[in-house]
């Protein structure tokens, strides 16, 4: 944490059960913007490739903003 008492967030990929990246966001809105941008990359590509190698529609990828402990 930043020591300033503010909340910090990360982006979790529930589809694959892993953190999207080690990046820490200082607002929930920034984390949500990252999720939106990431999802747009999948839309352009036309699919999301899961950790198991399955292609799924981008709208089925579940990205969740989580509070850092």
N, C-alpha and C positions, 0 to 999 in steps of 0.2 A: 504494500500500500504506500501511498505518498506521504503518510504521516500527518496530513492536513485534516484528517477526519472525513474527507469526502469518500463517497462510494466509488468503487471500481468494478468494471464489468469485463467479461470475456464472452466470446462467441463459441457455443457448443453445438456440435453437429450430432443431433440425436439419431439421425439415420445410421451413422457409422459408430456412434458412441465414443466420440473423441473431440478434443478441443480443435477448433478450426486453425488456430495459431496461438503462439504464446503472447500475442499482443494484448495489452491491457488498455481499456478505454476508460476515460474519466467521466463519461456520461453514458447513460443508457441509449440516448439518441445516436451517439457516434457508433456504438456497437450495432444498433439497428441499421444504420446507414451502411456499415460494412457488410452486414448480412444481405441487404438489398443489392449492393454492388456485386457481391459474390454470386448471388442467385442470377443476376443478369448475365454473368459470364456463362452460366449453364444454359440459359435460354438461347444465347447466341450460338453456343455449341450444339444445342438441340437435345441434350441429355446430360445426366449426371452419372458418373461412373462410381459405384459404391466401392467400399474397401474389399468387398467380395468379388468385384469385377462385373457386377450386374448393371446394365444401363437402365436408368429410370427417368421418368419425366422430371424436369426441374421443379415443378410445383409439388412433387412428393418429397423433396428434400426438406427435412425439418431442422431448421437452424434456430437455436434458442439463446437469448441473452441471459447470462447467469451472473450473479453477484459473486465477486471474489471474496473469499474468507479472509 
